[in-house]
Amino acid sequence: MSLRASIVFLAACVAAVLLLGKLTPAVWSPYIAGALIGVVACLSMLLSGKTLGTSTTYLRLSGFVLKLLSPRAVKENECYRSHGVQVDWQMMLVIGILVGSMLSALGGTGIQWLWVPAMWATSFGQTVGLRLVAAFVGGILIGFGARWADGCTSGHGVAQAMQLSVAGWLSAICFFIAGVAVAFIMYGTGGGGL
């Protein structure tokens, strides 16, 4: 694909996302969103032969950061050697998800910064610092879990489950059980937390 064709394609994608932001409701039906994720996952398999997944991108991003600080550490690390520290299709997918989400928000209701959601505030108060620490620790735990499981919810729960993989279905079931358990522990049944 030529540079000009790539620019035209990118402009068409941006216009489509902005238009979707204007034409669709602020909150989508989970059934429609789930069906569309399935369509995108199928198209990914058909058009590129690749399954959707994002967790390896975060490993590669950490490799880029570590490479700036200590190139030798990256070179000697087996994990970075086996996965590679490079920009690939998966990293472009993650960038596309972030940019597409931002464009959709700008085209729709606009970006709204909400540091402390109402549900969190009811259970834990309005402290922004506590919310940021909890989000940071949660992000580290999710990243660790995704690496330990060799995949994330999109890799196991969507890509593998749609291929009827037993491991994919077991992972998806465990994701749901863990999500319900953590929500119950954090928020309880009446809004009171831990």
N, C-alpha and C positions, 0 to 999 in steps of 0.2 A: 504494500500500500504506500503510495507516495505521500510526501509531507502535506501537500495540499489536500489530498483526500482525507488524511488523518485529521487535519484541522477542521474540515467541513463536518466529518463524523463527530468530532468532539463538540463542535458548536451545536449540532443537531441534538446530541445527548443532553447538553446543558439546557437547550430550549425545551426539550421534552420534559425534563425534570421540573423546570420552573412552571411549565404549563400544568403538569400533574399536581404541583403544589397549589395552584389556583383552582383546579377543577375537582379536587378530592376533598373529603372531610378532614378536619384536623386530626381525628382519631379514626383509624381504619378498623374494620371488623377483623378480629383475629382469624376468622375462617378465610376471608379474602386474602389477608396478608400471608397466611400459611400456604394457601393454594398458589399464590404468586411466587413464594420462595421455592415451592416444588417445581414450578415451571422454569424458574431461573436455574435451579439445580439440574434439571433435565437438559435444558439448552446448553449449559456448561459442558455436560457430558457429551452431548451430540456434536457441538461445534468445536470443542477443544480437546475432548478426551480427558478432561480434568474434573475431579470432584471439588465441590466447594469446601473450603476450610481456611481458617485464618490464623491459627495459633502459631504456626511456624514463622509467620511474619514477625511476631514479637521477639522470637528468638533471634532472627536475623537482624532486627533493629538493635537489639542489645549487643549483637556482634559488631555492628557499625560503631556504636558508642565505645565499646571496649577497644576496638581497633584504633580509635583516636588516642586512647589513654595508654594502651599497651599492645601494640601489634603482635608482639611475641606470644602473649597470652592467648590471643585468638588462633594463631598458627599452631600452638601446642594443644589446644582444646579439641578433643575428639568430637564433641557435639557440633562445634562450629565447622570442623573439617567435613563431617558427614553431611550436614545440611547446607553448608556454604553460606558465606556472608555476601549476598548479592541482591540486587533488585530483580525480582522475578514476577511472574503473572500474579502470584498470590499477594505480593506487596501492592501491586497495582489495584487488585481487588479491594484491599483494605483502604487504600487511598480513595478509590472510587466510592466506597461506602460512606466514608467521612465527608467527601466533597458533595456527593449526591444528597446526603442527609441535610447538609447545610443549605444547599441550593433549594431543596424542597421546603425547608423551613422558611427561607427568605421569600420563596414564591407563595407560600401559604400564610400562616399566621405570624411569621417572623420568629427570630431567635429570642427565646426568653431564658434569661439566666436565673436559675432557681438553685440556690446553694443548699437550702434546707427544705426538702419536700414536706408537705403537711403531715403525712403519715409518720415520717421520722420525727418531726417536731412534737407530735402528740406523745410519742413514746420516749424520746430522749432529750427534748428541749430544742431551743433555737440556736445552740452553739455551733457556729460554722466550723470552728477548729475541730471539734469532735467528729462532725460529719466528714470533714476532709481526711482526718486520720483513719476513720472507719472505711472510707472509700479506698484510700491508699492501701491499707492492709488487706482489704477484700480483693483488690486488684492483684496484689502479690500472690495471695492464696489461689486465686483463679488461674493466674499464669503458671504457678507451680503445678497445680493440679492438671492443667492442660498438657504441660510438658511430660508429667509423670504418666498420664494416660495416653500419651502420644497422639493427642488430638483434642479438639474442643467440641462444643455443642454442635457447631455447623459441620465439622468433620465427621464426628461419630453419629450425632443425633439426626442429621439431615442426609449427608452424603452416603454414609454406610447403611443407615436404616432404609433408605429408598432402594438400595441394592439387596435388601432382605438379609443383611449380614446379622448373624446372631449377636456378635459383639456390639454392633451398632444399636440394635434394639435394647440389649442389656444396658448399654451406656445411657441411652435416652430415658429408660425407666429409672435408672439411678439418678439422673439429673433431676427428674421430676420429684422423686422421693426426697432427695436432698434439698431441693428448693422449697418444698412444702415444710419440711422439718425446720429449716433455718428461719423461714418466715414465721412459723409458729413460735420458735424460741425467741426471735427478736421482737415480734409484735404481739404475740399471744392472740387470744380470741376477742378481747375487748379493747384493743388499742394500747394496752399497757405492755411495755417491753421488759426485757431482762429484769 
